[in-house]
């Protein structure tokens, strides 16, 4: 196990409810996806935010600095809108 993998593993061992709430706080895309019933996209963004927080925590523990940028809420919202456009373009929209 590399030092970075070990640091990441240790970060996940310390993960608690407050960390999860902090990771998803400020996201506009997550509540919008939930309200729209797009649980797949909501889960994707939640997972990305938690992974990002744990990666940043591991970097801080290992290097005493953070190299990975935090997730930009505006970028996340643009991604969600792009996913919705692609879904509608392909005709995958369930209108029942």
Rosetta blueprint (number, residue, H / E / L):
1 X L
2 X L
3 X H
4 X H
5 X H
6 X H
7 X H
8 X H
9 X H
10 X H
11 X H
12 X H
13 X H
14 X L
15 X L
16 X L
17 X H
18 X H
19 X H
20 X H
21 X H
22 X H
23 X H
24 X H
25 X L
26 X L
27 X L
28 X L
29 X H
30 X H
31 X H
32 X H
33 X H
34 X H
35 X H
36 X L
37 X L
38 X L
39 X H
40 X H
41 X H
42 X H
43 X H
44 X H
45 X H
46 X H
47 X H
48 X H
49 X H
50 X H
51 X H
52 X H
53 X H
54 X H
55 X H
56 X H
57 X H
58 X H
59 X H
60 X H
61 X H
62 X H
63 X H
64 X L
65 X L
66 X L
67 X L
68 X L
69 X L
70 X L
71 X L
72 X L
73 X H
74 X H
75 X H
76 X H
77 X H
78 X H
79 X H
80 X H
81 X H
82 X H
83 X H
84 X H
85 X H
86 X H
87 X H
88 X H
89 X H
90 X H
91 X L
92 X L
93 X L
94 X L
95 X L
96 X L
